[in-house]
Amino acid sequence: MNSIELERLYFQRSKHSQYQVLSPFVLSELCLAAVPPSVKRYEAERFDAVARHTCFEGKSVLDIGGNTGYFTFESLAAGAESVVFVEGNGAHTDFVGGCAKLMGLRDRVKLFSEYYDPGSLGSFAEIGFLLNVLHHNGEDYGDAKDSDACLLRAENALALLSDRCERLVFQIGYNWKGSVDYPLFNNGTKTNVIDWLCEAVKGRWIVQHVLIAVSTSSGGIEYRPVDSDNIERDDRLGEFLNRPLFILDRC
């Protein structure tokens, strides 16, 4: 596989194609163009925030719903020993596998081209990423029939993952299937999401860090610890940046 074939895989149309930016680690190693995603999702800002609180050196990582591998490759760049990459889109999985092979990292990336079932994979990881996946139960995967069922299945998935990871980086959207017609949280506030998660993971996970996206004086975005100012919903930022970013440690 060469760079031209990798670009073909990256551009292969699907619901979540061009969803992530490409990892700088990949861009620096391969002759691939830096392609802007369909919507900006601040991967670098989120990873940087996690890395401020998490040591990746020598660690094993589980990347669930890994898309085109941003968090997989940035984890490796930060010193992770290995990554289990799980992604239901076959073209995305082939893309990540092709990148890893050309970069000489194929033996450190284990690929699963399937939608993640936390009860089926036996892999254990010290650090897990589960970012903006669970609100798609009943759409991209799973059998949730309504928003209440989606949250129940999210709670069950988080419980099962406590047997798979020491630390979990987690985000969830405000709406089932990403549709404003199916809100998951009554008032659509950050407090709603935080309160739900704290209750959902009780006895399984400890919420170590709650990080909130804020606008910086330079016009950028930075994820900072939750406080009395940034806890308020800021609709100027849009729904995605109002999603809290959580770091959980297993009890």
N, C-alpha and C positions, 0 to 999 in steps of 0.2 A: 504494500500500500504506500502511495506517495502523497505529497501535499495536494495535488489536484484531486485525487480520490477522496481525501479528507474533506476538502471544501465541498465536494458534491454531497457527501453525507451530511455535513453541517447544514447545507441549504435545502435538503430534502424536506418537502413541505409536510407539516403536521400541526396539530393544535399548539404544541409547545416548541416548534422549531424557532430558531433565533430568539430563544427565551432568555438565555444567559449571554453575557459577554464571554469572550474566550479568556482563559487564564493567562496573565502575563508570562507565567512560566512556560506555557505552551508557545505563545507568540515569540518568546525569546529563543526557543530551541528549534522551531519549525518555520518554514517559509509560508506562513499563512497570513492573510490580510486581517487586520483588526476590524471586525464587522460589528457595527452597532446593533444591539438587539432591537426587537420590535417595540419594546417598552423598557425604559430604564428601571432597573431593579436594584441598583446600588450593591452589587455583589462585593466590590472591594471594600466599601464602607462597612458592610456587615462582617466580612471576614476579619478586617482589621480590628473591629470591636471585640470579636470573639478571641482573637489572638492576644489582645491585651490582658485577657483573663485566663488564657489556656495555653499550656505548653504542649506543643506538638512533637517535640524532639523524641524520636524513638517510639512513638505511640502508634497503635493500630486504630484505624478510622473506619467507620461505616457511613457511607453517603447514600441516603435513601431518596429516590426520586432525583438522581444526580444530574439529569438533563445532559448537557454537553461537558460536564466535568469541572466546572470552575472550582468548586470546593474540594473536589478530589485532588486536583493538581496543585492548588494553593496549599493544601495540607502537606503534600509531599515536598513542596518547596520550603515549607516551614519546618521540615525535618521529620515528618511522619515516616514510620518504617514501612507501613503497608496500608492499603485501602481496599475495602470491599465496596464495590460500586454496584448499586441496584437501580435499574431503570427499565421501565416497561416498553419504551420506544426502541426498537431494534436498531434503527439508523443511528440513534444517539449512542447506544452501547458500542456499536461498531466504530463510531468516531472516536470514542474515548479509548477503546482498545487499540485502534490504529495509532493514535497519538502516543499512547504509552509505549507501544512497540518501537516506533521511530525514535523515541526519546530514551530508549534503553531501560524503560521502567516496567516492562510488561510483567516481570516476575513479582512486582510489588503491587499490582492492581488486579484484584480478582473480580471478574465481571459476572453479573447476573442480569440477563435480559428478561426481566419479568417485573410485574408489579409486586411490591413488597408485601409479604405476609409475615408479620412479626412472629407468628407461631411456627413458621416452616423453616426458616434459615437458622442453622445452628451456629453461625458465626458469632463470636464475641468480639467486641471492640472496646477500647478504652474511651474513645470519643465518637459520638454519633451525630450526624446532621439529619434533621427531619424538618425541612423548611418548606412551609406552604404546600403541604401534601394532603393533610388529613381532611381539609374541607372539600376535597374532590371525591370523597367516598360516595359511591352511587353514581358517579359521572365517569371518571377515568378508570376507576377500579371499584371493587367492593359492591355491596348490595344495600346501602342506606336508601330508604324510601322517602325520607323527609329530613328536615334540619335537626330535629330531636334525635333521630336515629344516627345521624352523622356525628353528633357530639358524643353520643354513647359509644359508638365505635371508636372515636378518637380517644376517649378515656380508656377503653380496653386496649387499644394499640399502645398507648403510653405505659400501661401496666405491664404488658408483655415485654416491652422494650427495656424495662428495668432489669430484666434477666439477660439482656444483650449488650448493654453499655454501662460504663462507669459514669460517663458524663454525656449529656444530650443537649445539643443546640436545637432550639425549637421555635417555630413560628406557625401561626394558623391565621387564615383570612377571616374576615368578619361575616362572610356570606357563603352559604352552601352552594357549591358549583360555581362560585364566583359571581352569583347573580344577586342583585339588590332585591329581587322579589322573594328571596329565601334567606332572611337574616338568621344568623346563628345566635346572636346576642341581642337581647331586647332593646338596649339603648345604643348599641354600636359604639361603646366607649372603651378606652384602654382599660379602665377599671373593671368593666365587665369581663374582658378577656383575662386579666390578671386574677380576678376573684375565681373565675371558672377554673383556671389552670391549677391554682393553689388547692382548690377542693378536689379536683380530678386526680391529682397525683399524690394526695395525702397518704402517707405510709409507704410510698414507693420511691418518690423523688423529693429532694429538697430544692426549692427554687433559690439558687445562689445569686443570680444576677438577673435583673430586669433592665433591659437597655432600650432606650427610646430615641428615635430619629429626630434630630433638631437641625434647624438651619443655622449655619455658621455666619460669622460676620463677612467672610469672603465669598458667600453665596453658595457654599457647598453644603453637604449633609454629613453629620457625625452622629453616631449612636452613643448616647451618654446614659449613665445610671438614672433611673426614674427619680423624679423629684416633684415637688408641689407645683412647679411651673409646667414641666413637659408632660405631666400626666393628663393634661387636658387635650382633648381631640383638636387637631389643627387641620381643618378641611382644606386649607391652602396647599397642604402637602399631598393631598390625595389619599385614597384608602390604603394603598400599599405601605406608605411610610408611616401610617398611623398604627401599623401592626407592631406590637411589642416584640422584641427579640429576647428569648429566654435562654439562660444557661442553667441546666438542672444537673444535680449530682445525685447518684443513687443513694438511698438511705442505707 
